[in-house]
């Protein structure tokens, strides 16, 4: 979403083209495409909050409440997103994999003091935006810098010691068969040469 002359204009953008600072509008039951700072929701009259399901992240299926920073509520005049909600900048910690922690500050041109940010203001990539009609957020981390991506790691081998031993023994037997075949053929040819000599 972009604002032109203070008027909201929606654009459809692929997830891989999102970048930090982009404004994203989530609707209904949708997957969060990047780590977002929640700014404005359809529940703006009731704490400006939304509900998310984080089963894709931590396995918990119960809904969690996320809310926009309360200081923003003074700027909300109607159910239409105003450009004043998005004019400013955000300072935040470098990307890290701690999904339960976030430190940052929001500086809006329309509000004098910086607004402290917490994990309750953040929607993590792969969480499910639900039980809320719509919501707006500002992209913080994208791609490999999202907290969920930073937590991805190679799965460790789940072979037992017996399976590892069996695999090693099979490889050893294979090479012994190859060597045995080579020496057998060599000595067989030598004996044939000696027989006819």
Buried (B, 14 or more C-beta within 10 A) or exposed (E): BEBEEEEBEEEEEEEEEBEBEBBBBBEEEBBBBBBBBBBBBBBBEEEBBBBBBBEBBBEEEEBBEBBBBEBBBEBBEEEEBBBBBBBBEBEBEEBBEEBEEBEBBBBBEEBEEBBEBEBBBBBBBBBBBBBBEBBBBBBBBBEEBBBBBBEEEEEEEEEEEEEEEEEEEEEEEEEEEEEEEEEEEEEEEEEEEEEEE
